C-alpha cells in the first residue's frame, strides 16, 4: 500500500483530484449563497522564509496562493502557512479584477491561523462577515468547502460530509481539535471556510497526498480560542499538559495499582516536572479532568457520537495557569491542581516566524539548532541514524528540554568557507560545539561572548560527538580572516543583529 502524507493546501503542492460539486448542491443552495461566495477571497503571498544553512540570507522568494474568509471586525481569516514569512500579501474578491494589499495582523503558527487587515474599509460594505456556528458539527453532517484551488481562477465549492473529529498534534507543541471531511481539500484551498447549513464550521488547512477525498479543517472552537487570545492584547497561546500518560486497559496493570473495580482513567508515566512539589506523581491514575470522567483509553466524551483524548479539556478548564484533576493515588482519591501553560522550552526549538541568529568567525559559521535546521536530517533516516550512532546531540537530544549546562545547541551551520586556516580539517557542518578552550558552551550568545573576551593566542574548539576532531586555530588570524570571508562571499554582516550587539560589547581587556 502507498503511504499517505498530510500536506498543507497551498497552491505550490502537486494538484490533487478535484471533486466536482454534485448537481444537487446548486439545488439546495441557501438564499445567502451569493453573499457567502462574495466573502471568500483569494490570498496571494510572496514568501521569504529563512535559509537555515545560509543564516545570513533569506530563502528565494516563493509565490503562493491560498484562500481567506471575511470575519467580524473587518478582518480576514486565513492559515498561517499561507502568509508566514510573507514579504507581500494581497487579496482578491470573487469575480474582482483588482488585488488589494493586505498586512498580517496576527498569527499563530502552532494552530496555523492568521488574521489579515486591509486599509480599504469600503471593501467590507459589500463583503460581509461570514457567521460562525457555535457548536461542533456531528459526524455525517453535510458540508461545503469553499476556496480557490489550483486549476482555475474562480471560486470552487466541493461537497462532502464530516467523517471524524479528533484531538491531534498540529505544529509542535500545540494540539487541538481537527475535523476530517471527505470533501477534497486541494492546493489553494488553505484558509477557505467550510460551511454546514448557512454557517461556517471551520477553516480548511490540509489535504492528504496519496489518499482521495480526505481533507482537514480547523473547527470554530479553535478559531475562537485564537481570536480571544489575540484580542486579549497579550497573546499567551494554548495551555497544555506536558505529563506523559498511558492507558489503563491491562488487567495486570490494574492489579499492580490495586484499583477498585469500576475505577477508570489514565496512568501517569512521567510527570512534567521532577520537582518534589509538583502535584502529579508517577503511577497516579487521573480519573477526571474537571468534572469530566476519563475512560481506560485516556478518552473523554466530546458529544454523543465522539470521544477524544482527555487533554482536549485542558483548553476549556485551565484557569489562572491551573488545571483541576481528580487522581487515585495508592488507592485513595485526591483532588489536585496542576500548573499548565503554553510555554514548552526545547533544546531544539522552532524559529516561530523569526530568522536564525548567526555568527561568522573567520571561515566558521555558528548558529543555534532549530527544528528548521533539522529539516534535512529528519527527512533522511540514514543521516539521522549516523548522527545518533556518533552520539551527536542533534539526534540523541531532539526531545530534550534545556538544562543547567545547555540552554540550546550551538552548531556549525554551514560548511567551512574555503580558507587556509581550515587546511587539514574536515568540515564540521552539523556538529554541535561542546567547548572553547575548555569552557562549555551554553548558548550561541555565550559562544559569541567567549570569543569576544578571549585573549589566548590559540583557540581550541571541541565538538560533542565521538568521531569529531578538535580544531585549533590562531585567534588573531581568524579575526583578520572574517572580513575577507564576508567580502568574498557577498555577506553583508558577520552576525545577526542580536549577536552583533553582544560582539560589540567589548570589555576593556579587548
C-alpha positions in Angstrom: 0.0 0.0 0.0 1.2 3.5 -0.7 2.0 5.8 2.2 -0.3 8.8 2.8 1.1 12.2 3.9 -0.6 15.2 5.3 0.0 18.3 3.2 -0.9 21.9 3.7 -3.2 23.0 1.0 -1.0 25.7 -0.7 -1.1 26.1 -4.4 2.5 25.1 -5.0 1.8 21.5 -3.9 1.1 18.9 -6.7 -2.6 19.2 -7.8 -4.8 16.5 -6.3 -8.0 15.3 -7.9 -10.7 18.0 -7.6 -14.2 16.6 -6.9 -16.9 18.2 -8.9 -19.7 19.6 -6.9 -22.7 17.3 -7.1 -25.7 18.6 -9.1 -27.9 18.6 -6.1 -25.6 21.2 -4.3 -26.9 24.0 -6.5 -30.5 23.0 -6.0 -30.0 23.0 -2.2 -28.1 26.3 -2.0 -29.4 28.8 0.5 -30.6 32.3 -0.3 -27.4 33.7 1.2 -25.1 31.6 -1.1 -24.1 34.6 -3.3 -23.3 36.7 -0.2 -21.2 33.9 1.2 -19.3 33.5 -2.0 -18.6 37.2 -2.0 -16.9 36.9 1.3 -14.4 34.2 0.3 -11.2 35.8 -1.0 -8.1 34.5 -2.8 -4.9 35.3 -1.0 -1.6 35.9 -2.9 1.6 35.8 -0.9 5.3 36.3 -1.6 7.1 34.2 1.0 10.7 34.9 2.0 11.5 32.2 4.5 14.7 31.5 6.4 17.6 29.6 5.0 19.0 27.7 8.0 22.1 26.6 6.1 22.9 30.2 5.0 21.6 32.0 8.0 22.9 35.4 6.8 20.4 35.3 3.9 16.7 34.6 3.2 15.5 31.8 1.0 14.5 32.5 -2.6 11.0 34.1 -2.9 8.0 31.7 -3.3 4.8 32.9 -4.9 1.9 31.0 -3.3 -1.9 31.3 -3.2 -4.5 30.3 -0.7 -7.9 31.4 0.4 -9.4 33.5 3.2 -12.7 34.5 4.6 -14.1 37.8 5.9 -15.0 37.7 9.7 -16.2 40.3 12.1 -14.1 43.3 12.9 -13.3 44.0 9.3 -10.7 41.2 9.3 -9.8 38.3 7.0 -9.1 34.9 8.5 -6.6 32.5 6.7 -4.0 30.0 7.5 -0.6 30.9 9.0 1.2 28.8 6.4 -0.3 30.9 3.6 1.2 34.2 4.9 4.0 33.2 7.3 7.3 34.9 6.3 5.4 36.9 3.7 7.1 40.0 2.2 3.9 40.9 0.4 0.2 39.8 0.8 -2.7 40.7 -1.5 -6.3 39.6 -1.5 -8.8 39.4 -4.4 -12.5 39.0 -4.0 -14.5 36.5 -6.0 -15.1 37.9 -9.5 -13.0 41.0 -9.0 -10.2 42.1 -11.3 -8.1 44.0 -8.8 -5.9 42.8 -6.0 -5.9 44.7 -2.7 -2.8 45.0 -0.5 -3.1 43.3 2.9 -1.0 43.1 6.1 -0.7 40.3 8.6 -2.4 41.5 11.8 -1.8 38.4 14.0 -0.5 34.9 13.5 -0.5 31.6 15.4 1.9 29.1 13.8 1.0 26.5 16.3 -2.6 26.4 15.3 -2.0 27.5 11.7 -4.2 30.6 11.9 -3.6 34.2 10.8 -5.6 37.4 10.6 -5.2 39.9 7.8 -6.3 43.5 7.5 -6.7 45.8 4.6 -6.8 49.6 4.6 -9.8 49.9 2.3 -12.8 49.9 4.7 -15.2 50.2 1.8 -14.4 46.7 0.8 -16.4 45.4 3.8 -19.6 47.2 2.7 -20.1 44.6 0.1 -18.1 41.7 1.6 -19.8 40.8 4.9 -18.5 38.7 7.7 -19.5 35.0 7.4 -21.4 33.8 10.5 -19.8 31.0 12.5 -21.6 28.2 14.2 -21.2 28.0 18.0 -21.4 24.2 18.2 -19.4 21.4 16.6 -20.9 19.5 13.7 -21.9 15.9 14.1 -20.3 13.1 12.2 -22.1 12.6 8.8 -23.2 16.3 8.7 -23.1 17.6 5.1 -20.5 20.3 4.4 -19.4 22.6 1.6 -15.7 23.6 1.3 -15.1 27.0 -0.4 -11.8 28.1 -1.8 -9.5 28.8 -4.7 -7.7 25.6 -5.5 -5.1 25.4 -8.3 -6.5 24.6 -11.7 -8.7 27.6 -12.1 -9.2 31.2 -11.1 -12.8 31.3 -9.9 -14.3 30.2 -6.6 -14.6 26.4 -6.2 -17.1 24.6 -4.0 -16.9 20.9 -3.1 -19.4 18.9 -1.1 -18.8 16.2 1.5 -19.6 15.1 5.0 -17.9 15.2 8.4 -16.0 11.9 8.8 -14.5 12.2 12.2 -13.4 14.7 14.9 -10.2 14.2 16.8 -7.8 15.9 19.2 -4.4 15.8 17.5 -1.0 17.5 17.3 -1.0 20.5 14.9 2.5 22.1 14.9 4.7 21.0 17.9 4.0 21.6 20.7 0.4 22.7 20.0 -2.5 20.3 19.8 -6.2 21.0 19.0 -9.4 19.6 17.6 -9.4 18.7 14.0 -12.3 17.8 11.8 -11.9 15.3 8.9 -14.2 15.6 5.9 -14.5 13.7 2.7 -14.6 16.8 0.6 -11.3 17.2 -1.2 -9.1 20.0 0.2 -6.8 20.8 -2.7 -3.7 23.1 -3.0 -5.0 26.6 -2.8 -8.0 25.7 -0.5 -6.0 26.6 2.6 -7.8 29.3 4.6 -11.2 28.8 2.9 -14.3 28.4 5.0 -16.2 25.1 5.4 -19.9 25.6 5.7 -22.7 23.5 7.2 -26.2 24.8 6.8 -25.6 28.6 6.4 -22.8 28.9 8.9 -19.0 28.4 8.9 -17.9 25.4 11.0 -14.2 25.7 10.4 -11.3 26.7 8.1 -9.7 24.3 5.6 -6.0 23.8 6.1 -4.7 20.4 4.8 -5.3 17.5 2.5 -3.8 14.1 2.2 -1.4 13.1 -0.5 -1.9 9.6 -1.9 -5.4 9.4 -0.4 -8.5 10.6 -2.2 -11.3 12.7 -0.7 -9.7 13.3 2.7 -9.5 16.9 3.9 -8.9 18.5 7.3 -10.4 21.7 8.8 -9.7 23.7 11.9 -13.0 23.9 13.8 -14.6 27.1 15.1 -13.7 26.2 18.7 -10.0 26.5 17.9 -10.6 29.7 15.9 -12.5 31.3 18.8 -9.6 30.5 21.2 -7.2 32.1 18.8 -9.3 35.2 18.3 -9.8 35.7 22.1 -6.1 35.2 22.7 -5.2 37.9 20.2 -7.9 40.3 21.4 -6.5 40.0 25.0 -3.7 42.3 24.0 -1.1 39.9 25.3 -1.4 36.6 23.4 -0.3 33.6 25.6 -1.1 30.6 23.3 -2.9 27.5 24.3 -2.2 25.9 27.8 -1.3 22.2 27.7 -0.4 19.4 30.0 3.2 18.1 29.4 2.7 14.9 31.6 3.1 11.6 29.8 0.3 9.1 30.4 -0.6 5.6 29.4 -3.9 3.6 29.1 -5.4 1.6 31.9 -6.7 -1.4 29.9 -4.2 -4.1 31.0 -5.6 -6.3 33.9 -2.1 -6.8 35.4 -1.5 -3.1 35.5 -4.8 -2.6 37.3 -3.9 -5.3 39.8 -0.5 -3.7 40.4 -2.2 -0.4 41.1 -4.7 -2.0 43.5 -7.6 -0.3 41.8 -11.2 -1.0 42.7 -13.5 -2.4 40.1 -15.0 0.5 38.1 -12.1 2.9 38.5 -11.1 4.2 35.1 -8.6 6.7 33.9 -5.1 7.3 32.6 -1.9 6.4 34.4 0.9 8.9 34.8 4.1 7.5 33.4 6.3 10.6 33.5 5.2 13.8 35.4 6.0 17.1 33.6 8.3 18.1 36.5 10.7 16.1 38.8 10.3 18.8 41.4 9.0 17.2 44.7 6.4 19.9 45.0 4.8 19.1 41.6 1.3 17.8 42.2 1.2 14.8 39.8 3.3 11.7 40.7 4.3 8.6 38.8 1.6 5.9 39.0 -1.1 8.4 39.7 -4.4 7.5 37.9 -6.1 10.5 36.5 -9.8 9.7 36.7 -11.4 13.1 36.0 -10.3 16.3 34.3 -12.6 18.9 35.9 -15.9 17.0 36.2 -15.3 15.0 33.0 -14.6 11.3 33.6 -11.7 9.7 31.7 -12.0 6.2 30.4 -9.3 3.5 30.4 -8.2 4.6 26.9 -7.5 8.1 28.2 -10.5 9.5 26.4 -13.4 11.8 27.3 -16.8 12.3 25.6 -16.9 15.1 23.1 -20.5 14.5 22.2 -22.9 11.6 21.8 -21.0 10.2 18.9 -17.4 11.1 19.5 -14.6 10.7 22.1 -11.3 12.5 22.1 -8.1 12.4 24.2 -8.7 13.9 27.6 -6.1 16.6 27.1 -8.6 18.3 24.9 -10.4 19.6 28.0 -7.3 21.5 29.2 -8.0 24.5 26.9 -11.6 24.7 28.4 -10.8 24.1 32.1 -7.5 25.8 32.8 -7.8 29.0 34.8 -5.1 31.2 36.0 -2.5 28.7 34.9 -4.0 25.8 36.9 -6.0 22.7 35.8 -8.3 20.7 38.2 -7.8 17.0 38.2 -9.0 14.1 40.3 -6.5 11.3 40.8 -6.3 8.0 42.6 -3.0 7.6 44.5 -2.2 4.5 46.4 -5.9 3.6 46.3 -7.2 6.9 47.6 -9.0 9.6 45.5 -7.4 13.0 45.6 -8.3 16.4 44.0 -5.3 18.4 42.8 -4.5 21.4 40.7 -1.7 21.0 38.1 0.2 24.0 36.6 -0.3 24.3 32.9 0.9 26.9 30.3 1.6 27.3 26.6 5.3 27.5 27.2 7.3 24.4 26.3 11.0 25.2 26.2 13.0 22.8 24.0 16.7 22.4 23.4 16.0 22.4 19.7 13.2 24.9 19.3 11.3 26.4 16.3 12.2 29.7 14.8 8.5 30.7 15.3 8.5 33.1 12.4 11.9 34.7 13.1 15.1 34.4 11.1 18.0 32.5 12.5 20.7 34.2 14.6 24.2 33.5 13.5 27.9 34.5 14.0 30.7 34.2 11.4 34.2 33.8 12.9 36.8 33.5 10.2 35.7 30.7 7.9 33.3 29.2 10.5 29.5 29.9 10.7 27.8 29.3 14.1 24.1 29.2 14.7 21.6 27.6 17.1 20.0 24.3 16.3 16.3 24.7 15.4 13.6 22.5 14.0 14.0 24.2 10.7 17.8 23.5 10.7 16.9 19.8 11.4 14.5 19.5 8.5 17.1 18.0 6.2 18.5 15.2 8.5 15.0 14.5 9.8 14.0 13.7 6.3 16.9 11.3 5.8 16.9 8.3 8.1 20.4 7.3 7.1 21.9 10.7 8.0 19.9 10.8 11.3 21.0 7.2 12.1 24.6 8.1 11.5 24.3 11.2 13.8 22.7 9.0 16.6 25.5 6.4 16.2 28.1 9.1 16.6 26.4 10.5 19.6 25.6 13.8 18.0 23.1 15.6 20.3 21.1 16.8 17.3 19.9 13.2 17.1 20.2 12.0 20.7 18.7 15.0 22.4 16.0 16.0 20.0 13.2 15.9 22.5 15.1 17.3 25.5 14.4 20.5 27.4 17.2 23.0 28.3 19.2 22.2 31.4 21.8 23.9 33.6 24.6 23.1 31.1 22.8 23.7 27.8 20.2 26.4 27.0 20.4 25.5 23.4 22.6 23.5 21.0 25.2 25.6 19.1 26.0 24.2 15.7 28.3 24.7 12.7 25.5 25.9 10.4 27.3 25.7 7.1 30.4 24.1 5.5 33.6 26.0 6.3 34.3 28.7 3.8 37.4 27.9 1.8 40.5 29.3 3.7 44.0 28.2 4.5 43.1 28.4 8.3 41.0 25.3 7.8 43.6 23.3 5.9 43.8 19.7 7.2 40.4 19.9 9.0 37.3 18.2 7.8 34.1 20.3 7.7 32.2 20.2 10.9 28.8 21.0 9.2 26.0 19.8 11.6 28.4 19.3 14.5 27.5 20.7 18.0 30.0 22.9 19.7 30.9 21.4 23.1 33.6 23.9 24.3 36.0 26.7 23.5 39.4 26.5 25.3 37.8 24.2 27.9 34.7 26.3 28.6 31.4 24.5 28.0 29.3 26.5 25.5 25.7 27.0 26.9 24.2 29.0 24.0 25.0 31.0 20.9 25.1 34.2 22.9 27.6 32.6 25.3 29.8 31.4 22.5 29.9 34.9 21.0 30.8 36.4 24.4 33.5 33.7 24.9 35.1 34.5 21.5 34.8 38.2 22.2 36.6 38.0 25.6 39.3 35.5 24.7 43.0 36.7 24.9 44.7 33.4 24.3 46.7 33.2 21.0 45.2 29.8 20.1 41.6 28.7 20.3 40.6 25.1 20.7 37.1 24.0 19.6 35.7 20.7 20.7 32.6 19.1 19.3 30.1 16.9 21.0 30.3 13.6 19.2 32.6 10.6 19.3 34.3 10.9 15.9 34.8 14.7 15.9 38.3 16.0 15.6 39.4 19.0 17.6 40.1 22.3 15.8 42.9 24.6 16.9 43.0 28.0 15.2 45.0 31.2 15.7 42.6 33.8 17.3 44.0 36.9 15.6 44.2 35.3 12.2 40.6 34.2 12.5 39.6 37.7 13.3 41.5 39.1 10.3 40.1 36.4 8.0 36.5 37.3 8.8 36.4 40.4 6.7 37.8 38.7 3.6 35.3 35.8 4.0 32.5 38.3 4.1 33.7 40.2 1.0 34.5 37.0 -1.0 31.0 35.6 -0.3 29.0 38.8 -0.6 27.8 38.7 3.0 26.8 42.0 4.5 27.3 41.3 8.2 29.4 39.0 10.3 26.5 38.4 12.7 22.7 38.8 13.1 21.8 42.0 14.9 21.3 40.3 18.3 24.7 38.5 18.2 26.4 41.7 16.7 25.2 43.6 19.8 26.9 41.1 22.1 30.1 41.0 20.0 30.4 44.8 20.1 30.1 44.9 23.9 33.9 44.8 24.2 35.5 44.6 27.6 38.5 46.9 28.5 40.8 43.9 28.1 39.9 43.7 24.4 
